[in-house]
Amino acid sequence: MPWLRPANFKTIQTGDLDGDGIDDLIGRDGTGLHVFMYNAAFGAWKPVLTPQGGDELVLGDLSDAKGWDAPQYYETIKLARLEATAAMKLVVRAPSGLTVYQFTRGPDTASGFPTGSWTPVASGGPFSDAAEWDAAPYYQTLRYGTIDVTGAGIVVGWGSNGLATFRWNGSGWTPLTATSSFGDARSHDPGELISAQLAKIDTTSESKLLLMTSRGLTAFRFVSGAGWEPMAYDSDGVFTTSCDLVTCAHTLQTATLDNTGVPVIMAKTSGCKGGMVGVKLNSAQNGWQRIFDSGPFDDCSPNDFGDPRNFRSITVAVSTATATESKSSLGVGPKAFSRIPGTALHGDGR
């Protein structure tokens, strides 16, 4: 059963490939990358076929035969929004660097199956094997987001020389100011690397970089010509009191919980009276304003969310028809989800 392999099931993800406002499903097996589209009338996922409609569409560039069963490649397969459009692109880190593919939807077949095709639009980008990005943890640090009102996507990677940042220009990647002050990723605690994410934490369209350390949560803003500079610190111990770094790092995420448009940053603290805590950026934009000091998913018996198998499942998702992008950039009306011992994934609607 090929989908039991990490090289396959770890690539399963959703995103809007054709810009119709409905998320599609991708996953890679030994033959390459497959695409499925949901048919509401039939209540089923249908595989996307080739433009001629005779065969299933498979992106063979990402097959086992071409080395994509290696984690330094399959773990980098992402759907990312690189332009100010609804459609997302497929971005992968190949041996030669970042490669970008665009999906084009075709007409449905007479039997109702969707058709489509993949077109490579950029290759040989940054983060190549030659520059040592095939080494862990470097390839594991790639993150995508936006940093200005243009909506152009950026990618950040934490390598041996600090943070490298590139902006998508429509046909390739433009290097921006590197931030060497972060140092070599290998010199940092794995929990810090896990926590690093690009997220929207205010009402602007700009993503900020969140990073959890033993000193708490810090937000960084990208400054043209200077790189990533710190802007907000955990000065009152919101994420340092009873907050194990690994647990906090795995559960750190944002969600819009009210109509202010300012996302709440959440993470799980440890202890029987802990659970999820939440903050917002304060009015001075230099620290955190507490929103709630406790929540679901504490360590009390019988639901032990101190178990990594459980706390790593905590996430939020919209409960409306609004499309989602990622756990660090979610729409309105979220619910919290988790796995509890002895059950399937369940929702804790609030």
C-alpha positions, 0 to 999 in steps of 0.5 A: 500500500504505497500511501503508507509510506512517508514519502507519499502521505506526507505530500497530501495537501489541499489548495485551489489550483485553478482559481475557482474558489474550491480547494483541490487535492494533491499527493505524490506516489512512486509514479509522480504527483496526482491531482483530485477535484471534488465533485459535490454532485457525486460526493466524491473526489475525481482524479484529474485526467490528461487533456485528451481524457484517456489517462490520469494526469501524473506529474512524473517529474516527481516520481521515485525514479527521479529521486523524489522519495528522498525527504530533502525533495518530497518534504518541500512539495508545497502549494503556495500563492505566489501572485495576487490571484486565487490560483495557487502554484506548485513549488518544489525544491529540486536538486537544481533549486526551487521549481515552480509549476502552474496547473491549467484546467481543461474541459471536463470529459463527457463522463464528467471527469476533470482534465488539466495539465502542468507547465513548468514556469521556473526552475533552477531557483534558489536553495539548490543542492549545490548550495547545501540546501539538501541537508537537514534542517535547511530544506525543512525551513522553507516558508511562503508568504507575502511582505507587501501590498503587491501580493507577490509571494516570498520564500524564506529559508534558514540556512548556514548563513542566516535567513535567505529571502526571495520574492517571486517576480512572475517568472523567477525569484528575486533575492532580497536582503539576507539576514545573517543575524539569525546564524546557522540553523543547525546551531538552534534548538529544533523547536525554534525551527519548527515554530518559524512561520510566516503569518499575518498578525495585524490588519495589513496584508504583510506577513510577519515572521514568528519565532518561538524560543526559550525566551518566548515569542518574537515577531519579525518584520521585513525591512527593505535593505535591512532584512528581518528585524524584531518588532514584538517580544514576549515581555510579560511571559505569556509564552514562557510560563509553563510553555515547553518549547517543543509543545509550543512550537508544534501548536503555534498558529493564528486564527481570526476569532472576532470581527476586528480582523486582527488574528489571535496567536495561539499555542499550547502550554503545559499542565493540568490548568494550561491548554491553549493560550492566546494573544494579539499584537498590542497597540504599540506593536512591540509586544503581546496583549493577552486574550485568553489564559487557558483553553482546551487541550490541557494535560488533565486526565483522561485527555492527555494532550502532553502526548506528542501524538495528541498535541501535534494534531491541534489545528484550527480551520474555518467553519464557513465556506471561506477558503483556507490557505494554511494553519498560519493564515486562516479565514473567519469563524474557526474551530479548534480540532485535535486528536484525543486518545482512542478516537479519530480526529474531532472538532471542539467548536467554540 
